[in-house]
Amino acid sequence: MQTLLMVLLIIVSISLITVVLLQPGRSAGLSGAISGGAEQLLGKQKARGIDAVLHRATVVLAVLFFVLTGLNAYYL
């Protein structure tokens, strides 16, 4: 059980780091480069949709991270 929780925690952690890095910052880092090209092709509505999906994914992954961390600490 503890091994499964640890593997899930590692997967969620890597996913959370990736999703956070894809979000636009003040200088519109990596997400600006990716969604900038998509914005030219697909319009501004899609860019807002991508940002909304990244925001929701961040919230879900953060909650999963905290739950898995708590469960891992409980079973340790």
C-alpha positions in Angstrom: 0.0 0.0 0.0 2.8 2.4 0.9 4.6 1.7 -2.4 1.5 2.4 -4.4 1.0 5.7 -2.5 4.6 6.7 -3.1 4.4 6.0 -6.8 1.1 8.0 -7.1 2.7 10.8 -5.1 5.7 11.0 -7.5 3.4 10.9 -10.6 1.2 13.7 -9.1 4.2 15.7 -8.1 5.8 15.6 -11.6 2.4 16.4 -13.2 1.9 19.4 -10.8 5.3 20.8 -11.6 4.6 20.5 -15.3 1.2 22.1 -15.2 2.5 25.0 -13.0 5.3 25.6 -15.5 2.9 25.7 -18.4 0.8 28.5 -16.9 1.4 32.0 -18.0 3.4 34.2 -15.7 4.1 37.9 -15.7 6.4 37.5 -18.6 4.1 34.8 -20.2 7.0 32.3 -20.1 6.6 28.8 -21.6 2.8 29.0 -21.8 3.0 32.3 -23.7 5.2 30.7 -26.3 2.9 27.7 -26.7 -0.5 29.5 -26.5 0.8 32.5 -28.5 1.0 30.4 -31.7 -2.3 28.7 -30.8 -3.9 32.1 -30.3 -3.0 33.2 -33.8 -4.5 30.1 -35.3 -7.5 29.5 -33.0 -8.4 32.9 -31.6 -8.4 34.4 -28.2 -11.2 32.2 -26.9 -9.1 29.1 -27.1 -6.2 30.7 -25.3 -8.5 31.6 -22.4 -9.8 28.0 -22.5 -6.3 26.6 -22.3 -5.5 28.8 -19.3 -8.7 27.8 -17.6 -7.9 24.1 -18.1 -4.4 24.6 -16.7 -5.8 26.4 -13.7 -8.3 23.6 -13.0 -5.7 21.0 -13.4 -3.4 22.8 -11.0 -6.2 22.9 -8.3 -7.0 19.2 -8.8 -3.4 18.1 -8.7 -2.7 20.3 -5.7 -5.5 18.7 -3.7 -4.4 15.2 -4.8 -0.8 16.1 -3.7 -2.0 17.1 -0.2 -4.3 14.1 0.2 -1.6 11.6 -1.0 1.0 13.3 1.2 -1.3 13.0 4.3 -2.1 9.4 3.5 1.6 8.6 3.0 2.5 10.2 6.3 -0.3 8.2 8.0 0.8 4.8 6.6 4.5 5.5 7.3 
